[in-house]
Amino acid sequence: MLFFVLLSACAPATDTGEPPYTFTLTLDPDPPVAGPCTLGVAAPGAESLAIEAEMNGMGHGFSEEPIVEGGAGEWDVAVEFSMSGEWTLWFDLDGEGGAARIERVVEVE
């Protein structure tokens, strides 16, 4: 089941550290399980996306490079979670609004 989660809705960047993009993330499957997962990323106005990950407490990221498809503020990212547990994901966005790094924590079953 694809579950749509609005994780953050932000105004243009200010000195409070708010990102310059409205950011939404969908997970398929949701909740994610160890194995393949598709991350749907929407950030209107962003022109590029890079993603990093780390499994909390284990010190490693994805075993394979994420496959990023799409553009113009909407991407599908194919990832493989190697283990269940808590993962921190960092989404690096860039575009007319400037650069932003958005962090999300995901519990993988």
C-alpha positions as CSV (number, residue, x, y, z in Angstrom):
1,M,0.0,0.0,0.0
2,L,1.3,3.4,-0.9
3,F,0.8,5.8,1.9
4,F,1.1,9.5,1.3
5,V,2.7,11.3,4.2
6,L,3.1,15.1,4.2
7,L,6.3,15.4,6.2
8,S,7.0,19.1,6.0
9,A,5.4,22.2,4.5
10,C,7.8,25.1,4.7
11,A,7.9,28.7,3.6
12,P,11.0,30.2,1.8
13,A,14.2,29.8,3.8
14,T,14.6,31.9,6.9
15,D,17.3,32.2,9.5
16,T,15.4,29.5,11.5
17,G,16.8,26.9,9.2
18,E,13.5,26.0,7.4
19,P,14.1,24.5,4.0
20,P,13.1,26.5,0.9
21,Y,10.9,23.7,-0.5
22,T,7.7,22.0,0.4
23,F,8.8,18.4,0.8
24,T,6.7,15.2,0.7
25,L,7.8,11.6,0.9
26,T,5.9,8.4,0.0
27,L,7.1,4.9,0.8
28,D,6.2,1.8,-1.1
29,P,5.7,-0.5,0.7
30,D,4.6,1.5,3.8
31,P,5.7,0.7,6.3
32,P,9.0,-0.2,4.6
33,V,10.5,-3.7,5.1
34,A,14.0,-4.9,4.7
35,G,14.5,-5.3,1.0
36,P,13.5,-3.1,-2.0
37,C,11.6,0.1,-1.4
38,T,10.5,3.0,-3.6
39,L,10.7,6.4,-2.2
40,G,8.5,9.0,-3.9
41,V,9.9,12.5,-3.4
42,A,8.1,15.7,-4.2
43,A,9.7,19.1,-3.8
44,P,8.2,21.6,-6.2
45,G,10.8,24.1,-7.4
46,A,13.7,21.8,-6.7
47,E,15.7,20.8,-9.8
48,S,18.1,18.2,-8.4
49,L,18.0,15.5,-5.8
50,A,20.7,13.3,-4.1
51,I,20.0,10.9,-1.2
52,E,22.2,9.5,1.5
53,A,21.3,7.1,4.2
54,E,22.6,5.5,7.4
55,M,21.2,2.8,9.6
56,N,21.3,4.2,13.0
57,G,23.6,2.4,15.4
58,M,25.2,0.3,12.7
59,G,27.1,3.0,10.8
60,H,26.4,1.8,7.3
61,G,24.2,3.1,4.5
62,F,22.6,1.4,1.5
63,S,24.4,-1.6,0.1
64,E,23.7,-0.4,-3.4
65,E,23.6,3.1,-4.9
66,P,20.0,4.4,-5.0
67,I,18.4,4.7,-8.5
68,V,16.9,8.1,-8.9
69,E,14.4,8.7,-11.7
70,G,12.4,11.8,-12.6
71,G,13.1,15.4,-12.2
72,A,11.5,18.9,-12.0
73,G,10.5,18.4,-8.4
74,E,9.2,14.8,-8.5
75,W,11.4,11.7,-8.2
76,D,11.1,8.0,-7.6
77,V,14.1,6.6,-5.8
78,A,14.6,2.8,-5.8
79,V,16.5,1.8,-2.6
80,E,17.3,-1.4,-0.8
81,F,17.1,-1.5,3.0
82,S,19.6,-4.2,4.0
83,M,18.2,-4.6,7.6
84,S,15.2,-3.8,9.7
85,G,15.6,-1.0,12.2
86,E,15.8,2.8,12.3
87,W,17.3,4.5,9.3
88,T,18.1,8.2,8.8
89,L,17.7,9.5,5.2
90,W,19.1,12.8,3.9
91,F,17.6,14.4,0.9
92,D,19.8,17.1,-0.8
93,L,17.8,19.4,-3.0
94,D,18.9,22.3,-5.2
95,G,17.0,24.7,-7.4
96,E,15.9,28.2,-7.7
97,G,15.2,28.3,-3.9
98,G,18.8,27.4,-3.2
99,A,20.2,24.3,-1.6
100,A,18.5,22.4,1.2
101,R,19.2,19.2,3.1
102,I,16.1,17.5,4.6
103,E,16.4,14.7,7.1
104,R,13.9,12.0,7.8
105,V,14.0,9.0,10.1
106,V,12.3,5.8,8.8
107,E,11.5,2.7,10.8
108,V,12.1,-0.4,8.6
109,E,10.3,-3.6,9.7
